[in-house]
Amino acid sequence: MTGTAMALTLGLPAMAQTEYPDRPIEMIVPWGAGGGTDAVGRIFAQLLQEELGTPVNVVNRTGGSGVVGHSAIAGAEPDGYTIGIMTIEIDMMHWQGLTDLTYEDFDILAMVNADPGGLMVSADSEYQDAAALRDAIRDGGAGAVKGSGTGQGGIWHLSLLGWMMSEDIPVENLTWVPSEGAAPGLTDMVAGGVDLVPSSLAEGRALIEAGRVNALATMSDERQALFPDAPTINEATGSDWTLSVWRTIAAPTGMPEEARAKLVAAIETAYNSETYQSFMNERGFGLLWAGPEEATRIVAEDDTNLGEVMKATGLAKE
């Protein structure tokens, strides 16, 4: 190399390393378009796009009771360009024998929503507080009380069974009437078909505000701001059982630390934005922020608790 060429080469600036992110990010939603998880995924995609300065595209990957989408998140290249919404079903599907996938296969970046389970009865129910409902289930014998709000072994069925176990009530004392979700379960309850629905109080909000449904308790550590008159389960019956349906933002394990740190910071900024807070409040979704460590602790605790309920009630495939 001539001296002139060497001088020109040395004079060139070093090629700048590109900073993350420098291309679009994919946000995988394991559930269908139009549902609650899809809504949370899309508002977060919009806010992250604004914060990170790159497109964040929502992709619905449905099927297998959530297995398909969750597997797509966990199995993606851990480069920071694939993230997704991980839901509480990750703590159920492996106990059900649907997959070997667990929360440990993800890098949980934050929890951004949680809707506690509750106890709801029709306004004309003979059970006017949670203690009376508990006593009726405990003393009524097999199948004396009927509940609904999800499919057999679904999350709200498990939430009710977990509460019953915490109260030492035989689980066979409950007859569970499967439904396609909380809305049809609530409709059936108001019509007199079942005695209670243990879904989130948010799902019964319209009927509660219309005076057709009574919220007897919330399965959370503290009363909910939207339902201040509904005591916690602990206040109402002394039980320490809690359970919320939550949504986290997660990624494949092994991401570069720069990408991970930027994502966590951007997610927290998006969560605290007026846009997100208003969006969630208007729709009655519960707001809960938990960073990576706290979110992982909550998810792990729920995995253990749900596993115990499913094994004790014969709903787990071991």
C-alpha positions as CSV (number, residue, x, y, z in Angstrom):
1,M,0.0,0.0,0.0
2,T,1.4,3.4,-1.0
3,G,1.9,6.1,1.6
4,T,-0.8,8.1,0.0
5,A,-3.3,5.2,0.0
6,M,-2.5,4.4,3.7
7,A,-3.0,8.0,4.6
8,L,-6.4,8.1,2.9
9,T,-7.4,4.8,4.6
10,L,-6.3,6.0,8.0
11,G,-8.2,9.2,7.4
12,L,-11.5,7.5,6.9
13,P,-13.8,7.4,9.9
14,A,-14.5,4.0,11.4
15,M,-17.8,2.6,10.3
16,A,-20.3,3.5,13.0
17,Q,-22.0,0.7,14.8
18,T,-25.8,0.8,14.4
19,E,-27.7,1.4,17.5
20,Y,-30.7,-0.7,18.6
21,P,-33.3,-0.6,17.2
22,D,-32.4,-0.1,13.5
23,R,-35.3,-2.1,11.9
24,P,-38.9,-3.0,12.7
25,I,-39.9,-4.9,15.8
26,E,-42.5,-7.7,15.8
27,M,-45.0,-7.8,18.7
28,I,-46.6,-11.3,18.9
29,V,-50.1,-11.6,20.4
30,P,-51.0,-15.2,21.2
31,W,-54.8,-14.5,21.1
32,G,-57.2,-13.3,18.4
33,A,-57.8,-9.8,17.1
34,G,-60.4,-7.8,18.9
35,G,-59.9,-9.3,22.4
36,G,-58.4,-7.8,25.5
37,T,-54.9,-9.1,25.0
38,D,-54.9,-7.8,21.4
39,A,-56.1,-4.4,22.6
40,V,-53.2,-4.2,25.1
41,G,-50.7,-5.4,22.5
42,R,-51.8,-2.8,20.0
43,I,-51.8,0.2,22.3
44,F,-48.3,-0.9,23.5
45,A,-47.1,-1.4,19.9
46,Q,-48.2,2.2,19.1
47,L,-46.5,3.7,22.2
48,L,-43.3,1.7,21.8
49,Q,-43.1,2.8,18.1
50,E,-43.2,6.4,19.3
51,E,-40.7,5.8,22.0
52,L,-38.2,3.7,20.1
53,G,-38.5,5.5,16.7
54,T,-39.0,2.3,14.7
55,P,-42.2,0.4,13.5
56,V,-43.6,-2.1,16.0
57,N,-45.9,-4.5,14.1
58,V,-48.5,-6.6,15.8
59,V,-48.9,-10.2,14.6
60,N,-51.6,-12.4,16.0
61,R,-50.4,-16.0,16.3
62,T,-53.4,-18.0,17.6
63,G,-54.1,-21.6,18.2
64,G,-53.5,-24.4,20.7
65,S,-55.0,-22.6,23.7
66,G,-52.2,-20.0,23.5
67,V,-49.4,-22.5,22.8
68,V,-48.8,-21.4,19.2
69,G,-48.2,-17.7,20.0
70,H,-46.3,-18.3,23.2
71,S,-44.0,-20.7,21.4
72,A,-43.4,-18.2,18.7
73,I,-42.2,-15.6,21.2
74,A,-40.0,-18.0,23.1
75,G,-38.5,-19.6,20.0
76,A,-37.7,-16.4,18.2
77,E,-34.2,-15.1,17.6
78,P,-33.2,-13.3,20.9
79,D,-32.0,-10.1,19.1
80,G,-34.6,-7.7,20.5
81,Y,-36.7,-7.6,17.3
82,T,-39.3,-10.1,18.5
83,I,-41.3,-9.5,21.7
84,G,-44.8,-10.4,22.7
85,I,-47.6,-10.4,25.2
86,M,-47.3,-13.3,27.6
87,T,-50.5,-14.1,29.5
88,I,-51.4,-16.1,32.6
89,E,-52.1,-19.2,30.4
90,I,-48.4,-19.8,30.4
91,D,-48.8,-20.9,34.0
92,M,-51.6,-23.3,33.0
93,M,-50.8,-24.9,29.6
94,H,-47.8,-27.0,30.8
95,W,-49.8,-28.4,33.7
96,Q,-52.6,-29.3,31.2
97,G,-50.1,-31.3,29.2
98,L,-50.4,-29.0,26.1
99,T,-46.7,-28.1,26.0
100,D,-43.4,-28.2,27.9
101,L,-43.1,-24.5,27.6
102,T,-43.1,-22.5,30.9
103,Y,-42.4,-19.0,32.0
104,E,-38.7,-19.9,32.4
105,D,-38.4,-20.0,28.6
106,F,-39.0,-16.2,28.5
107,D,-37.3,-13.0,29.5
108,I,-40.1,-11.2,31.2
109,L,-39.6,-7.5,30.7
110,A,-42.6,-6.1,32.6
111,M,-46.1,-6.7,33.8
112,V,-48.5,-4.0,32.5
113,N,-52.0,-5.2,33.5
114,A,-53.7,-7.3,36.1
115,D,-57.4,-8.0,36.7
116,P,-58.1,-9.7,40.0
117,G,-60.7,-12.4,40.1
118,G,-63.7,-11.8,42.2
119,L,-67.0,-13.2,43.5
120,M,-70.2,-11.9,41.9
121,V,-73.8,-13.0,42.5
122,S,-77.0,-11.7,41.1
123,A,-78.6,-8.7,42.9
124,D,-81.5,-11.0,44.1
125,S,-79.2,-13.7,45.4
126,E,-79.8,-15.1,48.8
127,Y,-76.0,-14.6,49.4
128,Q,-75.4,-11.0,50.3
129,D,-71.8,-11.3,51.4
130,A,-68.8,-13.6,50.6
131,A,-69.0,-15.3,54.0
132,A,-72.6,-16.4,53.4
133,L,-71.6,-17.7,50.0
134,R,-68.7,-19.6,51.5
135,D,-70.9,-21.2,54.2
136,A,-73.4,-22.2,51.6
137,I,-70.8,-24.0,49.5
138,R,-69.2,-25.6,52.5
139,D,-72.5,-26.7,54.1
140,G,-74.6,-27.5,51.1
141,G,-72.9,-30.8,50.1
142,A,-71.9,-32.0,46.7
143,G,-73.0,-29.8,43.8
144,A,-75.1,-27.5,46.0
145,V,-73.8,-24.3,44.4
146,K,-73.3,-23.7,40.7
147,G,-70.6,-21.4,39.2
148,S,-69.7,-20.3,35.7
149,G,-67.6,-17.9,33.7
150,T,-65.1,-19.9,31.7
151,G,-64.6,-23.4,30.4
152,Q,-63.9,-26.4,32.6
153,G,-60.4,-25.9,34.0
154,G,-60.2,-22.3,32.7
155,I,-58.7,-19.6,34.7
156,W,-61.8,-18.4,36.5
157,H,-62.8,-22.0,37.4
158,L,-59.3,-22.4,38.9
159,S,-59.6,-19.2,40.8
160,L,-62.7,-20.4,42.5
161,L,-61.3,-23.8,43.2
162,G,-58.2,-22.2,44.7
163,W,-60.3,-20.0,47.0
164,M,-62.4,-23.0,48.1
165,M,-59.2,-25.0,48.9
166,S,-57.9,-22.1,50.9
167,E,-61.2,-22.3,52.9
168,D,-61.0,-26.1,53.3
169,I,-64.1,-26.6,51.3
170,P,-64.4,-29.9,49.4
171,V,-64.1,-29.0,45.7
172,E,-66.9,-31.5,44.8
173,N,-69.3,-29.2,46.6
174,L,-69.2,-26.9,43.5
175,T,-70.9,-27.7,40.2
176,W,-69.1,-25.9,37.4
177,V,-71.2,-25.0,34.3
178,P,-68.7,-24.4,31.4
179,S,-69.2,-21.2,29.3
180,E,-67.5,-19.4,26.5
181,G,-66.4,-16.7,28.9
182,A,-67.4,-14.3,31.7
183,A,-70.1,-12.5,29.7
184,P,-72.3,-15.6,29.0
185,G,-71.6,-16.8,32.5
186,L,-72.9,-13.5,33.9
187,T,-75.9,-13.6,31.7
188,D,-76.8,-17.1,32.9
189,M,-76.3,-16.0,36.5
190,V,-78.6,-13.0,36.2
191,A,-81.2,-15.3,34.6
192,G,-81.0,-17.7,37.6
193,G,-79.1,-20.5,35.9
194,V,-76.0,-20.4,38.2
195,D,-75.3,-18.9,41.6
196,L,-72.0,-17.1,41.1
197,V,-69.4,-16.0,38.7
198,P,-65.8,-15.7,39.9
199,S,-64.4,-13.6,37.0
200,S,-62.8,-10.2,37.3
201,L,-65.1,-7.5,38.6
202,A,-64.2,-5.4,35.5
203,E,-66.0,-8.0,33.3
204,G,-69.1,-7.5,35.4
205,R,-68.8,-3.7,35.6
206,A,-71.8,-2.8,33.5
207,L,-74.1,-5.2,35.4
208,I,-72.7,-4.1,38.7
209,E,-73.3,-0.4,37.8
210,A,-76.8,-1.3,36.6
211,G,-77.6,-2.8,40.0
212,R,-78.2,-6.3,38.6
213,V,-75.0,-7.9,40.0
214,N,-73.4,-7.6,43.4
215,A,-69.6,-7.7,43.8
216,L,-69.0,-9.6,47.0
217,A,-65.2,-9.7,47.0
218,T,-62.1,-9.2,45.0
219,M,-59.2,-11.7,44.9
220,S,-56.6,-9.1,45.4
221,D,-54.5,-7.8,48.3
222,E,-56.2,-4.4,48.2
223,R,-59.6,-3.1,47.2
224,Q,-60.0,-2.0,43.6
225,A,-60.4,1.7,42.9
226,L,-63.2,1.0,40.5
227,F,-65.1,-1.1,43.0
228,P,-64.3,0.4,46.4
229,D,-67.2,-1.2,48.2
230,A,-66.1,-4.7,47.3
231,P,-63.9,-6.0,50.2
232,T,-60.9,-8.2,49.6
233,I,-61.3,-11.9,50.1
234,N,-59.2,-11.6,53.2
235,E,-61.5,-8.9,54.6
236,A,-64.6,-10.8,53.7
237,T,-63.7,-14.4,54.8
238,G,-60.1,-14.4,56.2
239,S,-58.7,-16.2,53.2
240,D,-55.3,-15.4,51.9
241,W,-56.0,-16.5,48.4
242,T,-55.3,-14.0,45.6
243,L,-55.3,-14.4,41.8
244,S,-55.3,-12.0,38.9
245,V,-55.4,-12.5,35.2
246,W,-52.3,-10.5,34.0
247,R,-50.5,-9.6,30.8
248,T,-46.7,-9.1,30.6
249,I,-44.4,-8.1,27.8
250,A,-41.8,-10.8,27.3
251,A,-39.1,-11.8,24.9
252,P,-36.9,-14.8,24.1
253,T,-34.1,-15.3,26.6
254,G,-30.6,-14.3,25.7
255,M,-31.2,-10.8,24.3
256,P,-28.2,-8.3,24.1
257,E,-28.2,-6.2,27.3
258,E,-28.4,-3.0,25.3
259,A,-31.6,-4.1,23.6
260,R,-33.1,-5.4,26.8
261,A,-32.3,-2.2,28.7
262,K,-33.8,0.0,26.0
263,L,-37.0,-2.2,25.8
264,V,-37.5,-2.2,29.6
265,A,-37.1,1.6,29.7
266,A,-39.4,2.2,26.7
267,I,-42.1,-0.1,28.2
268,E,-42.0,1.7,31.5
269,T,-42.3,5.1,29.7
270,A,-45.2,3.7,27.6
271,Y,-47.0,2.3,30.7
272,N,-46.7,5.7,32.5
273,S,-48.0,7.7,29.6
274,E,-51.4,9.4,29.8
275,T,-52.4,7.6,26.6
276,Y,-52.0,4.2,28.1
277,Q,-53.4,5.1,31.5
278,S,-56.5,6.6,29.9
279,F,-56.9,3.7,27.5
280,M,-56.9,1.1,30.3
281,N,-59.2,3.1,32.6
282,E,-61.7,3.7,29.9
283,R,-61.9,0.0,29.2
284,G,-61.9,-1.0,32.9
285,F,-58.6,-2.9,32.6
286,G,-56.6,-3.1,35.8
287,L,-53.4,-1.2,35.9
288,L,-50.3,-2.9,37.5
289,W,-46.7,-2.1,36.9
290,A,-44.0,-4.6,37.8
291,G,-40.5,-4.5,36.4
292,P,-38.6,-7.6,35.3
293,E,-37.7,-9.1,38.7
294,E,-41.1,-8.4,40.4
295,A,-43.0,-9.6,37.3
296,T,-41.1,-12.8,37.1
297,R,-41.7,-13.4,40.8
298,I,-45.5,-12.9,40.4
299,V,-45.6,-15.2,37.4
300,A,-43.5,-17.9,39.2
301,E,-45.8,-17.7,42.3
302,D,-48.9,-18.1,40.2
303,D,-47.4,-21.0,38.3
304,T,-46.9,-22.9,41.6
305,N,-50.3,-22.0,43.0
306,L,-52.2,-22.9,39.8
307,G,-50.2,-26.2,39.6
308,E,-51.2,-27.1,43.1
309,V,-54.9,-26.4,42.4
310,M,-54.8,-28.3,39.1
311,K,-53.1,-31.3,40.7
312,A,-55.4,-31.4,43.7
313,T,-58.5,-31.3,41.6
314,G,-57.4,-33.7,38.9
315,L,-57.1,-31.1,36.2
316,A,-53.4,-31.5,35.7
317,K,-51.9,-34.1,33.4
318,E,-48.7,-35.3,35.2
